[in-house]
Amino acid sequence: MGEPLQIPLFNATGEPAGSMAAPAAFAESPNRHVIYLAVLKQLANARVGTASTKTKGEVSGGGAKPWRQKGTGRARQGSRRAPQWRHGGIVFGPRPRKYGADLPVKIRRLAMRSVISGKIASGQVKVMDALKLEKARTKEAMAILGRLHVQGRTLLVLPSVDAMVSRAFRNLPGMRISTAGEVSVYDILAFRNVIIVKEALAILAGRSGAEAA
């Protein structure tokens, strides 16, 4: 194995503070198929599955035969609830169902390691020593992002919920704030830039199975 990947390191105000070696958990080659499975699982679990249509046995009306069987010159009809009639039942329409899926723990951990490893290798991850704000000022949040030189959609990963930081950053366009315990593979993949507080990076390494390595 070669030298560990280096991640740009910044202080609490966004000023450069050198670099740090990526945790061993994020030093492997990304497994694209496992990332795909993790994203598919999250999108499937997000589906409500409440779409529903009525069959001919559920629509109203249609108790009597529309006309007699023979002698009219028209095709035989048994009920106005049949699918070929307007307001009739639907054939093979959607019914309520569960789309939920699950993955083994090892696969979920590998997916998290893979997506973060890929982001680090492509230079899309920046680590901050800490991030604490005295007041929830969006102007100060913009200044920090400016010093970090990030543009486009950005994900900020905190070690835990911080109301002051969230209020300062949440109104910025293309910005999302999450915690290390809640962030998903899809979240990390969906954003061009990922800013991780150093303490949160350790939590992500633990979620990825580093403690078992």
Residue pairs with C-beta under 8 A, 6 or more apart in sequence:
1 27
4 21
4 22
4 24
4 27
5 21
5 22
5 26
5 27
5 117
5 120
5 121
6 19
6 20
6 21
6 22
7 19
7 20
7 21
7 22
7 120
7 125
7 126
7 127
8 16
8 19
8 125
8 126
8 127
9 16
9 17
9 18
9 19
9 20
9 126
9 127
9 128
9 129
9 198
10 16
10 17
10 126
10 127
10 128
10 129
10 147
10 148
11 17
11 128
11 129
11 130
12 128
12 129
12 130
12 131
12 132
13 144
13 147
14 128
14 143
14 144
14 145
14 146
14 147
14 148
15 147
17 129
20 127
20 198
22 117
22 120
23 201
23 202
23 205
23 210
24 205
24 210
24 213
25 113
25 205
25 208
25 209
25 210
25 213
26 113
26 116
26 117
26 120
26 205
26 208
27 117
28 113
28 114
28 117
29 114
29 117
30 114
30 115
30 117
30 118
30 121
31 110
31 111
31 114
32 114
34 107
34 110
34 111
34 114
35 111
35 114
35 115
35 118
35 185
35 189
37 103
37 107
37 111
38 103
38 107
38 108
38 111
38 112
38 115
38 184
38 185
38 186
39 185
39 186
39 189
40 101
41 101
41 102
41 103
42 184
42 185
42 186
43 186
44 99
44 100
44 101
45 99
45 100
45 101
47 99
49 96
49 97
49 98
49 99
50 96
51 94
51 95
51 96
52 93
52 94
52 95
52 96
53 90
53 93
53 94
53 95
54 89
54 90
54 93
55 89
55 90
55 91
55 93
56 62
56 79
56 81
56 82
56 83
56 88
56 89
57 81
57 89
58 89
59 81
59 87
59 88
59 89
61 80
61 81
61 87
62 79
62 80
62 81
62 82
62 85
62 88
63 79
65 77
65 78
65 79
66 77
66 79
66 80
67 74
67 77
69 76
77 85
79 85
80 87
80 88
81 88
81 89
82 88
82 89
83 89
83 90
83 91
103 111
106 209
109 207
109 208
109 209
110 209
111 185
112 185
112 204
112 207
112 208
113 208
113 209
115 185
115 188
115 189
116 125
116 188
116 194
116 204
116 208
119 125
119 188
119 194
124 192
124 193
124 194
125 194
125 195
125 196
126 148
126 150
126 193
126 194
126 195
126 196
127 195
127 196
127 197
127 198
127 201
128 195
128 196
128 197
128 198
129 197
129 198
130 197
130 198
130 199
131 144
131 156
131 158
131 162
131 165
131 197
132 162
132 164
132 165
133 140
133 141
133 164
133 165
133 168
134 164
135 164
135 168
136 163
136 164
136 165
136 167
136 168
137 168
138 168
138 169
138 171
138 172
140 168
141 165
141 168
141 169
141 172
142 172
145 154
145 172
148 195
150 193
150 195
151 192
151 193
152 174
152 192
152 193
153 174
153 175
153 176
153 190
153 191
153 192
153 193
154 172
154 174
154 175
154 176
154 191
154 192
154 193
154 194
154 195
155 176
155 178
155 183
155 187
155 188
155 190
155 191
155 193
155 194
155 195
156 165
156 169
156 175
156 176
156 177
156 178
156 195
157 178
157 179
157 180
157 183
157 194
157 195
157 196
157 197
157 200
157 201
157 204
158 165
158 177
158 178
158 179
158 180
158 197
158 200
159 179
159 180
159 197
159 199
159 200
159 203
160 179
160 181
161 179
165 177
166 177
169 175
169 177
170 177
176 187
176 191
178 187
179 200
180 196
180 199
180 200
180 201
180 203
180 204
180 207
181 203
181 207
183 204
188 194
196 204
